[in-house]
Amino acid sequence: MEERIFFNRGNAIAASADSKELFYRAAEIEKMKQRDKGKLVIVTDEDSGEYILFWNADQEAEPASGDVKEYKVEKLFD
């Protein structure tokens, strides 16, 4: 069963059509430890096919505003 979560696109750390590039960025962010917000999550925008990196803490419980969109979870980094 696939997992779906909601995010405001304005909270994205990075976005790319290349998933390998995004995984690399996630690793860089983990190394830097500039923000301790917990887990990172890579999601897919199924409309554009783009991979997007978010802090899991920025997840929205439900789409309360027009800026929030549902995404498919690809990978969660502890």
N, CA, C and O atoms as a Maestro MAE file, in Angstrom:
{
 s_m_m2io_version
 :::
 2.0.0
}

f_m_ct {
 s_m_title
 :::
 protein
 m_atom[312] {
  # First column is atom index #
  i_m_mmod_type
  r_m_x_coord
  r_m_y_coord
  r_m_z_coord
  i_m_residue_number
  s_m_chain_name
  s_m_pdb_residue_name
  s_m_pdb_atom_name
  i_m_atomic_number
  :::
  1 25 0.841 -1.174 0.000 1 A "MET " " N  " 7
  2 3 0.000 0.000 0.000 1 A "MET " " CA " 6
  3 2 0.893 1.247 0.000 1 A "MET " " C  " 6
  4 15 1.795 1.368 0.829 1 A "MET " " O  " 8
  5 25 0.644 2.142 -0.905 2 A "GLU " " N  " 7
  6 3 1.455 3.356 -0.964 2 A "GLU " " CA " 6
  7 2 0.961 4.376 0.047 2 A "GLU " " C  " 6
  8 15 -0.227 4.459 0.358 2 A "GLU " " O  " 8
  9 25 1.913 5.144 0.546 3 A "GLU " " N  " 7
  10 3 1.594 6.166 1.539 3 A "GLU " " CA " 6
  11 2 1.488 7.517 0.850 3 A "GLU " " C  " 6
  12 15 2.262 7.821 -0.058 3 A "GLU " " O  " 8
  13 25 0.534 8.324 1.282 4 A "ARG " " N  " 7
  14 3 0.352 9.672 0.744 4 A "ARG " " CA " 6
  15 2 0.305 10.654 1.897 4 A "ARG " " C  " 6
  16 15 -0.297 10.387 2.937 4 A "ARG " " O  " 8
  17 25 0.955 11.805 1.698 5 A "ILE " " N  " 7
  18 3 0.977 12.844 2.719 5 A "ILE " " CA " 6
  19 2 0.820 14.199 2.052 5 A "ILE " " C  " 6
  20 15 0.968 14.321 0.836 5 A "ILE " " O  " 8
  21 25 0.521 15.212 2.845 6 A "PHE " " N  " 7
  22 3 0.275 16.554 2.334 6 A "PHE " " CA " 6
  23 2 1.387 17.507 2.762 6 A "PHE " " C  " 6
  24 15 1.844 17.471 3.904 6 A "PHE " " O  " 8
  25 25 1.820 18.366 1.821 7 A "PHE " " N  " 7
  26 3 2.814 19.396 2.092 7 A "PHE " " CA " 6
  27 2 2.441 20.675 1.373 7 A "PHE " " C  " 6
  28 15 1.746 20.656 0.357 7 A "PHE " " O  " 8
  29 25 2.914 21.787 1.913 8 A "ASN " " N  " 7
  30 3 2.862 23.068 1.221 8 A "ASN " " CA " 6
  31 2 4.136 23.151 0.400 8 A "ASN " " C  " 6
  32 15 5.229 23.065 0.960 8 A "ASN " " O  " 8
  33 25 4.029 23.313 -0.896 9 A "ARG " " N  " 7
  34 3 5.184 23.324 -1.798 9 A "ARG " " CA " 6
  35 2 6.205 24.391 -1.388 9 A "ARG " " C  " 6
  36 15 7.395 24.242 -1.667 9 A "ARG " " O  " 8
  37 25 5.760 25.450 -0.740 10 A "GLY " " N  " 7
  38 3 6.668 26.497 -0.289 10 A "GLY " " CA " 6
  39 2 7.649 26.025 0.769 10 A "GLY " " C  " 6
  40 15 8.655 26.693 1.008 10 A "GLY " " O  " 8
  41 25 7.388 24.899 1.407 11 A "ASN " " N  " 7
  42 3 8.287 24.355 2.423 11 A "ASN " " CA " 6
  43 2 9.323 23.395 1.846 11 A "ASN " " C  " 6
  44 15 10.118 22.830 2.596 11 A "ASN " " O  " 8
  45 25 9.328 23.203 0.542 12 A "ALA " " N  " 7
  46 3 10.263 22.264 -0.079 12 A "ALA " " CA " 6
  47 2 11.703 22.713 0.123 12 A "ALA " " C  " 6
  48 15 12.014 23.900 0.024 12 A "ALA " " O  " 8
  49 25 12.571 21.762 0.405 13 A "ILE " " N  " 7
  50 3 14.001 22.016 0.521 13 A "ILE " " CA " 6
  51 2 14.633 21.969 -0.858 13 A "ILE " " C  " 6
  52 15 15.511 22.771 -1.176 13 A "ILE " " O  " 8
  53 25 14.180 21.022 -1.677 14 A "ALA " " N  " 7
  54 3 14.716 20.853 -3.023 14 A "ALA " " CA " 6
  55 2 13.681 20.139 -3.876 14 A "ALA " " C  " 6
  56 15 12.796 19.449 -3.371 14 A "ALA " " O  " 8
  57 25 13.818 20.325 -5.188 15 A "ALA " " N  " 7
  58 3 12.948 19.631 -6.135 15 A "ALA " " CA " 6
  59 2 13.753 19.333 -7.385 15 A "ALA " " C  " 6
  60 15 14.565 20.150 -7.821 15 A "ALA " " O  " 8
  61 25 13.527 18.156 -7.962 16 A "SER " " N  " 7
  62 3 14.285 17.759 -9.139 16 A "SER " " CA " 6
  63 2 13.566 16.624 -9.848 16 A "SER " " C  " 6
  64 15 12.843 15.846 -9.226 16 A "SER " " O  " 8
  65 25 13.771 16.538 -11.155 17 A "ALA " " N  " 7
  66 3 13.245 15.411 -11.912 17 A "ALA " " CA " 6
  67 2 14.186 14.212 -11.789 17 A "ALA " " C  " 6
  68 15 13.824 13.104 -12.183 17 A "ALA " " O  " 8
  69 25 15.388 14.422 -11.248 18 A "ASP " " N  " 7
  70 3 16.405 13.385 -11.101 18 A "ASP " " CA " 6
  71 2 16.437 12.908 -9.653 18 A "ASP " " C  " 6
  72 15 16.905 13.632 -8.775 18 A "ASP " " O  " 8
  73 25 15.946 11.700 -9.395 19 A "SER " " N  " 7
  74 3 15.869 11.208 -8.017 19 A "SER " " CA " 6
  75 2 17.241 11.002 -7.397 19 A "SER " " C  " 6
  76 15 17.394 11.200 -6.192 19 A "SER " " O  " 8
  77 25 18.245 10.612 -8.175 20 A "LYS " " N  " 7
  78 3 19.586 10.411 -7.627 20 A "LYS " " CA " 6
  79 2 20.157 11.722 -7.100 20 A "LYS " " C  " 6
  80 15 20.793 11.751 -6.046 20 A "LYS " " O  " 8
  81 25 19.926 12.798 -7.834 21 A "GLU " " N  " 7
  82 3 20.389 14.109 -7.384 21 A "GLU " " CA " 6
  83 2 19.725 14.476 -6.064 21 A "GLU " " C  " 6
  84 15 20.374 15.024 -5.173 21 A "GLU " " O  " 8
  85 25 18.458 14.182 -5.936 22 A "LEU " " N  " 7
  86 3 17.732 14.518 -4.715 22 A "LEU " " CA " 6
  87 2 18.202 13.674 -3.531 22 A "LEU " " C  " 6
  88 15 18.314 14.187 -2.418 22 A "LEU " " O  " 8
  89 25 18.478 12.386 -3.755 23 A "PHE " " N  " 7
  90 3 19.023 11.549 -2.694 23 A "PHE " " CA " 6
  91 2 20.361 12.111 -2.220 23 A "PHE " " C  " 6
  92 15 20.643 12.122 -1.022 23 A "PHE " " O  " 8
  93 25 21.178 12.575 -3.152 24 A "TYR " " N  " 7
  94 3 22.464 13.174 -2.804 24 A "TYR " " CA " 6
  95 2 22.262 14.429 -1.956 24 A "TYR " " C  " 6
  96 15 22.961 14.625 -0.962 24 A "TYR " " O  " 8
  97 25 21.325 15.263 -2.337 25 A "ARG " " N  " 7
  98 3 21.033 16.469 -1.552 25 A "ARG " " CA " 6
  99 2 20.577 16.108 -0.143 25 A "ARG " " C  " 6
  100 15 20.959 16.763 0.827 25 A "ARG " " O  " 8
  101 25 19.764 15.069 -0.036 26 A "ALA " " N  " 7
  102 3 19.299 14.638 1.283 26 A "ALA " " CA " 6
  103 2 20.481 14.220 2.153 26 A "ALA " " C  " 6
  104 15 20.532 14.553 3.337 26 A "ALA " " O  " 8
  105 25 21.415 13.504 1.577 27 A "ALA " " N  " 7
  106 3 22.602 13.078 2.325 27 A "ALA " " CA " 6
  107 2 23.428 14.287 2.757 27 A "ALA " " C  " 6
  108 15 23.929 14.324 3.881 27 A "ALA " " O  " 8
  109 25 23.570 15.265 1.885 28 A "GLU " " N  " 7
  110 3 24.302 16.486 2.230 28 A "GLU " " CA " 6
  111 2 23.644 17.203 3.409 28 A "GLU " " C  " 6
  112 15 24.326 17.649 4.332 28 A "GLU " " O  " 8
  113 25 22.338 17.309 3.372 29 A "ILE " " N  " 7
  114 3 21.608 17.997 4.439 29 A "ILE " " CA " 6
  115 2 21.788 17.252 5.759 29 A "ILE " " C  " 6
  116 15 21.972 17.875 6.805 29 A "ILE " " O  " 8
  117 25 21.736 15.929 5.712 30 A "GLU " " N  " 7
  118 3 21.941 15.142 6.922 30 A "GLU " " CA " 6
  119 2 23.327 15.409 7.505 30 A "GLU " " C  " 6
  120 15 23.479 15.530 8.720 30 A "GLU " " O  " 8
  121 25 24.327 15.499 6.646 31 A "LYS " " N  " 7
  122 3 25.697 15.743 7.101 31 A "LYS " " CA " 6
  123 2 25.820 17.116 7.747 31 A "LYS " " C  " 6
  124 15 26.459 17.262 8.790 31 A "LYS " " O  " 8
  125 25 25.220 18.104 7.141 32 A "MET " " N  " 7
  126 3 25.364 19.473 7.634 32 A "MET " " CA " 6
  127 2 24.676 19.680 8.983 32 A "MET " " C  " 6
  128 15 25.156 20.451 9.814 32 A "MET " " O  " 8
  129 25 23.558 18.997 9.200 33 A "LYS " " N  " 7
  130 3 22.810 19.093 10.462 33 A "LYS " " CA " 6
  131 2 22.532 20.533 10.882 33 A "LYS " " C  " 6
  132 15 22.567 20.861 12.068 33 A "LYS " " O  " 8
  133 25 22.259 21.379 9.909 34 A "GLN " " N  " 7
  134 3 21.970 22.777 10.232 34 A "GLN " " CA " 6
  135 2 20.603 22.938 10.873 34 A "GLN " " C  " 6
  136 15 20.411 23.814 11.716 34 A "GLN " " O  " 8
  137 25 19.663 22.109 10.484 35 A "ARG " " N  " 7
  138 3 18.319 22.177 11.058 35 A "ARG " " CA " 6
  139 2 17.981 20.805 11.610 35 A "ARG " " C  " 6
  140 15 18.025 19.805 10.892 35 A "ARG " " O  " 8
  141 25 17.650 20.766 12.864 36 A "ASP " " N  " 7
  142 3 17.311 19.488 13.477 36 A "ASP " " CA " 6
  143 2 15.791 19.348 13.551 36 A "ASP " " C  " 6
  144 15 15.189 19.513 14.612 36 A "ASP " " O  " 8
  145 25 15.195 19.044 12.421 37 A "LYS " " N  " 7
  146 3 13.735 18.886 12.376 37 A "LYS " " CA " 6
  147 2 13.341 17.423 12.262 37 A "LYS " " C  " 6
  148 15 12.176 17.111 12.014 37 A "LYS " " O  " 8
  149 25 14.300 16.528 12.439 38 A "GLY " " N  " 7
  150 3 13.963 15.112 12.392 38 A "GLY " " CA " 6
  151 2 14.169 14.497 11.029 38 A "GLY " " C  " 6
  152 15 15.207 14.688 10.396 38 A "GLY " " O  " 8
  153 25 13.174 13.757 10.582 39 A "LYS " " N  " 7
  154 3 13.288 12.961 9.362 39 A "LYS " " CA " 6
  155 2 13.094 13.803 8.104 39 A "LYS " " C  " 6
  156 15 12.375 14.802 8.097 39 A "LYS " " O  " 8
  157 25 13.763 13.361 7.044 40 A "LEU " " N  " 7
  158 3 13.556 13.929 5.716 40 A "LEU " " CA " 6
  159 2 12.711 12.952 4.917 40 A "LEU " " C  " 6
  160 15 12.790 11.742 5.128 40 A "LEU " " O  " 8
  161 25 11.905 13.469 4.002 41 A "VAL " " N  " 7
  162 3 11.066 12.610 3.177 41 A "VAL " " CA " 6
  163 2 11.166 13.062 1.722 41 A "VAL " " C  " 6
  164 15 11.104 14.254 1.421 41 A "VAL " " O  " 8
  165 25 11.323 12.087 0.827 42 A "ILE " " N  " 7
  166 3 11.287 12.361 -0.608 42 A "ILE " " CA " 6
  167 2 9.928 11.910 -1.109 42 A "ILE " " C  " 6
  168 15 9.510 10.776 -0.878 42 A "ILE " " O  " 8
  169 25 9.247 12.808 -1.794 43 A "VAL " " N  " 7
  170 3 7.916 12.532 -2.330 43 A "VAL " " CA " 6
  171 2 7.918 12.752 -3.837 43 A "VAL " " C  " 6
  172 15 8.829 13.373 -4.385 43 A "VAL " " O  " 8
  173 25 6.894 12.237 -4.494 44 A "THR " " N  " 7
  174 3 6.723 12.423 -5.929 44 A "THR " " CA " 6
  175 2 5.465 13.227 -6.192 44 A "THR " " C  " 6
  176 15 4.402 12.944 -5.639 44 A "THR " " O  " 8
  177 25 5.601 14.236 -7.045 45 A "ASP " " N  " 7
  178 3 4.438 14.963 -7.557 45 A "ASP " " CA " 6
  179 2 3.977 14.176 -8.775 45 A "ASP " " C  " 6
  180 15 4.632 14.206 -9.817 45 A "ASP " " O  " 8
  181 25 2.873 13.482 -8.656 46 A "GLU " " N  " 7
  182 3 2.434 12.600 -9.736 46 A "GLU " " CA " 6
  183 2 1.986 13.359 -10.977 46 A "GLU " " C  " 6
  184 15 1.926 12.778 -12.061 46 A "GLU " " O  " 8
  185 25 1.671 14.645 -10.843 47 A "ASP " " N  " 7
  186 3 1.295 15.442 -12.012 47 A "ASP " " CA " 6
  187 2 2.503 15.756 -12.886 47 A "ASP " " C  " 6
  188 15 2.423 15.693 -14.113 47 A "ASP " " O  " 8
  189 25 3.630 16.096 -12.246 48 A "SER " " N  " 7
  190 3 4.820 16.507 -12.999 48 A "SER " " CA " 6
  191 2 5.902 15.435 -13.043 48 A "SER " " C  " 6
  192 15 6.819 15.523 -13.860 48 A "SER " " O  " 8
  193 25 5.813 14.421 -12.178 49 A "GLY " " N  " 7
  194 3 6.851 13.401 -12.095 49 A "GLY " " CA " 6
  195 2 8.078 13.865 -11.320 49 A "GLY " " C  " 6
  196 15 9.080 13.153 -11.254 49 A "GLY " " O  " 8
  197 25 8.002 15.044 -10.739 50 A "GLU " " N  " 7
  198 3 9.127 15.639 -10.026 50 A "GLU " " CA " 6
  199 2 9.272 15.033 -8.627 50 A "GLU " " C  " 6
  200 15 8.281 14.729 -7.963 50 A "GLU " " O  " 8
  201 25 10.519 14.866 -8.194 51 A "TYR " " N  " 7
  202 3 10.823 14.421 -6.839 51 A "TYR " " CA " 6
  203 2 11.063 15.653 -5.985 51 A "TYR " " C  " 6
  204 15 11.735 16.590 -6.416 51 A "TYR " " O  " 8
  205 25 10.513 15.656 -4.766 52 A "ILE " " N  " 7
  206 3 10.605 16.828 -3.899 52 A "ILE " " CA " 6
  207 2 11.053 16.377 -2.518 52 A "ILE " " C  " 6
  208 15 10.611 15.344 -2.013 52 A "ILE " " O  " 8
  209 25 11.942 17.169 -1.910 53 A "LEU " " N  " 7
  210 3 12.484 16.865 -0.595 53 A "LEU " " CA " 6
  211 2 11.872 17.797 0.448 53 A "LEU " " C  " 6
  212 15 11.895 19.017 0.289 53 A "LEU " " O  " 8
  213 25 11.326 17.212 1.516 54 A "PHE " " N  " 7
  214 3 10.716 17.970 2.605 54 A "PHE " " CA " 6
  215 2 11.245 17.464 3.938 54 A "PHE " " C  " 6
  216 15 11.717 16.332 4.035 54 A "PHE " " O  " 8
  217 25 11.163 18.308 4.968 55 A "TRP " " N  " 7
  218 3 11.294 17.842 6.344 55 A "TRP " " CA " 6
  219 2 9.956 17.216 6.697 55 A "TRP " " C  " 6
  220 15 8.915 17.819 6.438 55 A "TRP " " O  " 8
  221 25 9.955 16.038 7.274 56 A "ASN " " N  " 7
  222 3 8.713 15.363 7.635 56 A "ASN " " CA " 6
  223 2 7.890 16.199 8.617 56 A "ASN " " C  " 6
  224 15 6.661 16.117 8.625 56 A "ASN " " O  " 8
  225 25 8.558 16.994 9.437 57 A "ALA " " N  " 7
  226 3 7.862 17.850 10.407 57 A "ALA " " CA " 6
  227 2 6.999 18.915 9.734 57 A "ALA " " C  " 6
  228 15 6.098 19.466 10.365 57 A "ALA " " O  " 8
  229 25 7.263 19.211 8.458 58 A "ASP " " N  " 7
  230 3 6.477 20.208 7.733 58 A "ASP " " CA " 6
  231 2 5.198 19.634 7.129 58 A "ASP " " C  " 6
  232 15 4.445 20.344 6.463 58 A "ASP " " O  " 8
  233 25 4.960 18.348 7.365 59 A "GLN " " N  " 7
  234 3 3.774 17.682 6.841 59 A "GLN " " CA " 6
  235 2 2.503 18.342 7.374 59 A "GLN " " C  " 6
  236 15 2.433 18.725 8.541 59 A "GLN " " O  " 8
  237 25 1.509 18.470 6.509 60 A "GLU " " N  " 7
  238 3 0.205 19.031 6.874 60 A "GLU " " CA " 6
  239 2 -0.756 17.880 7.172 60 A "GLU " " C  " 6
  240 15 -0.746 16.865 6.475 60 A "GLU " " O  " 8
  241 25 -1.576 18.036 8.195 61 A "ALA " " N  " 7
  242 3 -2.537 16.993 8.560 61 A "ALA " " CA " 6
  243 2 -3.598 16.809 7.474 61 A "ALA " " C  " 6
  244 15 -4.033 15.690 7.201 61 A "ALA " " O  " 8
  245 25 -4.004 17.909 6.865 62 A "GLU " " N  " 7
  246 3 -5.000 17.875 5.795 62 A "GLU " " CA " 6
  247 2 -4.829 19.138 4.957 62 A "GLU " " C  " 6
  248 15 -4.239 20.116 5.417 62 A "GLU " " O  " 8
  249 25 -5.338 19.120 3.746 63 A "PRO " " N  " 7
  250 3 -5.182 20.293 2.876 63 A "PRO " " CA " 6
  251 2 -6.067 21.451 3.318 63 A "PRO " " C  " 6
  252 15 -7.176 21.619 2.810 63 A "PRO " " O  " 8
  253 25 -5.580 22.248 4.264 64 A "ALA " " N  " 7
  254 3 -6.367 23.355 4.815 64 A "ALA " " CA " 6
  255 2 -6.382 24.574 3.901 64 A "ALA " " C  " 6
  256 15 -7.291 25.400 3.984 64 A "ALA " " O  " 8
  257 25 -5.387 24.690 3.036 65 A "SER " " N  " 7
  258 3 -5.340 25.838 2.127 65 A "SER " " CA " 6
  259 2 -5.042 25.361 0.713 65 A "SER " " C  " 6
  260 15 -4.702 24.198 0.499 65 A "SER " " O  " 8
  261 25 -5.172 26.265 -0.242 66 A "GLY " " N  " 7
  262 3 -4.918 25.928 -1.640 66 A "GLY " " CA " 6
  263 2 -3.463 25.651 -1.944 66 A "GLY " " C  " 6
  264 15 -3.145 25.119 -3.008 66 A "GLY " " O  " 8
  265 25 -2.554 26.008 -1.015 67 A "ASP " " N  " 7
  266 3 -1.128 25.795 -1.229 67 A "ASP " " CA " 6
  267 2 -0.677 24.392 -0.853 67 A "ASP " " C  " 6
  268 15 0.471 24.029 -1.111 67 A "ASP " " O  " 8
  269 25 -1.549 23.598 -0.251 68 A "VAL " " N  " 7
  270 3 -1.202 22.260 0.211 68 A "VAL " " CA " 6
  271 2 -1.631 21.243 -0.833 68 A "VAL " " C  " 6
  272 15 -2.730 21.322 -1.383 68 A "VAL " " O  " 8
  273 25 -0.740 20.277 -1.102 69 A "LYS " " N  " 7
  274 3 -1.002 19.272 -2.127 69 A "LYS " " CA " 6
  275 2 -0.648 17.892 -1.584 69 A "LYS " " C  " 6
  276 15 0.198 17.762 -0.699 69 A "LYS " " O  " 8
  277 25 -1.299 16.866 -2.121 70 A "GLU " " N  " 7
  278 3 -1.012 15.488 -1.738 70 A "GLU " " CA " 6
  279 2 0.138 14.956 -2.594 70 A "GLU " " C  " 6
  280 15 0.173 15.172 -3.805 70 A "GLU " " O  " 8
  281 25 1.083 14.254 -1.944 71 A "TYR " " N  " 7
  282 3 2.232 13.673 -2.638 71 A "TYR " " CA " 6
  283 2 2.376 12.204 -2.269 71 A "TYR " " C  " 6
  284 15 1.935 11.777 -1.203 71 A "TYR " " O  " 8
  285 25 2.993 11.439 -3.155 72 A "LYS " " N  " 7
  286 3 3.287 10.030 -2.913 72 A "LYS " " CA " 6
  287 2 4.665 9.933 -2.264 72 A "LYS " " C  " 6
  288 15 5.631 10.501 -2.775 72 A "LYS " " O  " 8
  289 25 4.762 9.218 -1.143 73 A "VAL " " N  " 7
  290 3 6.035 9.049 -0.437 73 A "VAL " " CA " 6
  291 2 6.908 8.058 -1.202 73 A "VAL " " C  " 6
  292 15 6.471 6.956 -1.532 73 A "VAL " " O  " 8
  293 25 8.154 8.464 -1.480 74 A "GLU " " N  " 7
  294 3 9.121 7.591 -2.140 74 A "GLU " " CA " 6
  295 2 10.119 7.019 -1.138 74 A "GLU " " C  " 6
  296 15 10.422 5.827 -1.167 74 A "GLU " " O  " 8
  297 25 10.629 7.877 -0.248 75 A "LYS " " N  " 7
  298 3 11.636 7.430 0.721 75 A "LYS " " CA " 6
  299 2 11.602 8.338 1.935 75 A "LYS " " C  " 6
  300 15 11.442 9.553 1.819 75 A "LYS " " O  " 8
  301 25 11.755 7.727 3.102 76 A "LEU " " N  " 7
  302 3 11.811 8.459 4.364 76 A "LEU " " CA " 6
  303 2 13.184 8.210 4.971 76 A "LEU " " C  " 6
  304 15 13.586 7.061 5.152 76 A "LEU " " O  " 8
  305 25 13.911 9.292 5.288 77 A "PHE " " N  " 7
  306 3 15.238 9.196 5.887 77 A "PHE " " CA " 6
  307 2 15.128 9.414 7.387 77 A "PHE " " C  " 6
  308 15 14.572 10.420 7.828 77 A "PHE " " O  " 8
  309 25 15.653 8.478 8.177 78 A "ASP " " N  " 7
  310 3 15.664 8.637 9.638 78 A "ASP " " CA " 6
  311 2 16.751 9.583 10.068 78 A "ASP " " C  " 6
  312 15 16.911 9.838 11.262 78 A "ASP " " O  " 8
  :::
 }
 m_bond[311] {
  # First column is bond index #
  i_m_from
  i_m_to
  i_m_order
  :::
  1 1 2 1
  2 2 3 1
  3 3 4 2
  4 3 5 1
  5 5 6 1
  6 6 7 1
  7 7 8 2
  8 7 9 1
  9 9 10 1
  10 10 11 1
  11 11 12 2
  12 11 13 1
  13 13 14 1
  14 14 15 1
  15 15 16 2
  16 15 17 1
  17 17 18 1
  18 18 19 1
  19 19 20 2
  20 19 21 1
  21 21 22 1
  22 22 23 1
  23 23 24 2
  24 23 25 1
  25 25 26 1
  26 26 27 1
  27 27 28 2
  28 27 29 1
  29 29 30 1
  30 30 31 1
  31 31 32 2
  32 31 33 1
  33 33 34 1
  34 34 35 1
  35 35 36 2
  36 35 37 1
  37 37 38 1
  38 38 39 1
  39 39 40 2
  40 39 41 1
  41 41 42 1
  42 42 43 1
  43 43 44 2
  44 43 45 1
  45 45 46 1
  46 46 47 1
  47 47 48 2
  48 47 49 1
  49 49 50 1
  50 50 51 1
  51 51 52 2
  52 51 53 1
  53 53 54 1
  54 54 55 1
  55 55 56 2
  56 55 57 1
  57 57 58 1
  58 58 59 1
  59 59 60 2
  60 59 61 1
  61 61 62 1
  62 62 63 1
  63 63 64 2
  64 63 65 1
  65 65 66 1
  66 66 67 1
  67 67 68 2
  68 67 69 1
  69 69 70 1
  70 70 71 1
  71 71 72 2
  72 71 73 1
  73 73 74 1
  74 74 75 1
  75 75 76 2
  76 75 77 1
  77 77 78 1
  78 78 79 1
  79 79 80 2
  80 79 81 1
  81 81 82 1
  82 82 83 1
  83 83 84 2
  84 83 85 1
  85 85 86 1
  86 86 87 1
  87 87 88 2
  88 87 89 1
  89 89 90 1
  90 90 91 1
  91 91 92 2
  92 91 93 1
  93 93 94 1
  94 94 95 1
  95 95 96 2
  96 95 97 1
  97 97 98 1
  98 98 99 1
  99 99 100 2
  100 99 101 1
  101 101 102 1
  102 102 103 1
  103 103 104 2
  104 103 105 1
  105 105 106 1
  106 106 107 1
  107 107 108 2
  108 107 109 1
  109 109 110 1
  110 110 111 1
  111 111 112 2
  112 111 113 1
  113 113 114 1
  114 114 115 1
  115 115 116 2
  116 115 117 1
  117 117 118 1
  118 118 119 1
  119 119 120 2
  120 119 121 1
  121 121 122 1
  122 122 123 1
  123 123 124 2
  124 123 125 1
  125 125 126 1
  126 126 127 1
  127 127 128 2
  128 127 129 1
  129 129 130 1
  130 130 131 1
  131 131 132 2
  132 131 133 1
  133 133 134 1
  134 134 135 1
  135 135 136 2
  136 135 137 1
  137 137 138 1
  138 138 139 1
  139 139 140 2
  140 139 141 1
  141 141 142 1
  142 142 143 1
  143 143 144 2
  144 143 145 1
  145 145 146 1
  146 146 147 1
  147 147 148 2
  148 147 149 1
  149 149 150 1
  150 150 151 1
  151 151 152 2
  152 151 153 1
  153 153 154 1
  154 154 155 1
  155 155 156 2
  156 155 157 1
  157 157 158 1
  158 158 159 1
  159 159 160 2
  160 159 161 1
  161 161 162 1
  162 162 163 1
  163 163 164 2
  164 163 165 1
  165 165 166 1
  166 166 167 1
  167 167 168 2
  168 167 169 1
  169 169 170 1
  170 170 171 1
  171 171 172 2
  172 171 173 1
  173 173 174 1
  174 174 175 1
  175 175 176 2
  176 175 177 1
  177 177 178 1
  178 178 179 1
  179 179 180 2
  180 179 181 1
  181 181 182 1
  182 182 183 1
  183 183 184 2
  184 183 185 1
  185 185 186 1
  186 186 187 1
  187 187 188 2
  188 187 189 1
  189 189 190 1
  190 190 191 1
  191 191 192 2
  192 191 193 1
  193 193 194 1
  194 194 195 1
  195 195 196 2
  196 195 197 1
  197 197 198 1
  198 198 199 1
  199 199 200 2
  200 199 201 1
  201 201 202 1
  202 202 203 1
  203 203 204 2
  204 203 205 1
  205 205 206 1
  206 206 207 1
  207 207 208 2
  208 207 209 1
  209 209 210 1
  210 210 211 1
  211 211 212 2
  212 211 213 1
  213 213 214 1
  214 214 215 1
  215 215 216 2
  216 215 217 1
  217 217 218 1
  218 218 219 1
  219 219 220 2
  220 219 221 1
  221 221 222 1
  222 222 223 1
  223 223 224 2
  224 223 225 1
  225 225 226 1
  226 226 227 1
  227 227 228 2
  228 227 229 1
  229 229 230 1
  230 230 231 1
  231 231 232 2
  232 231 233 1
  233 233 234 1
  234 234 235 1
  235 235 236 2
  236 235 237 1
  237 237 238 1
  238 238 239 1
  239 239 240 2
  240 239 241 1
  241 241 242 1
  242 242 243 1
  243 243 244 2
  244 243 245 1
  245 245 246 1
  246 246 247 1
  247 247 248 2
  248 247 249 1
  249 249 250 1
  250 250 251 1
  251 251 252 2
  252 251 253 1
  253 253 254 1
  254 254 255 1
  255 255 256 2
  256 255 257 1
  257 257 258 1
  258 258 259 1
  259 259 260 2
  260 259 261 1
  261 261 262 1
  262 262 263 1
  263 263 264 2
  264 263 265 1
  265 265 266 1
  266 266 267 1
  267 267 268 2
  268 267 269 1
  269 269 270 1
  270 270 271 1
  271 271 272 2
  272 271 273 1
  273 273 274 1
  274 274 275 1
  275 275 276 2
  276 275 277 1
  277 277 278 1
  278 278 279 1
  279 279 280 2
  280 279 281 1
  281 281 282 1
  282 282 283 1
  283 283 284 2
  284 283 285 1
  285 285 286 1
  286 286 287 1
  287 287 288 2
  288 287 289 1
  289 289 290 1
  290 290 291 1
  291 291 292 2
  292 291 293 1
  293 293 294 1
  294 294 295 1
  295 295 296 2
  296 295 297 1
  297 297 298 1
  298 298 299 1
  299 299 300 2
  300 299 301 1
  301 301 302 1
  302 302 303 1
  303 303 304 2
  304 303 305 1
  305 305 306 1
  306 306 307 1
  307 307 308 2
  308 307 309 1
  309 309 310 1
  310 310 311 1
  311 311 312 2
  :::
 }
}
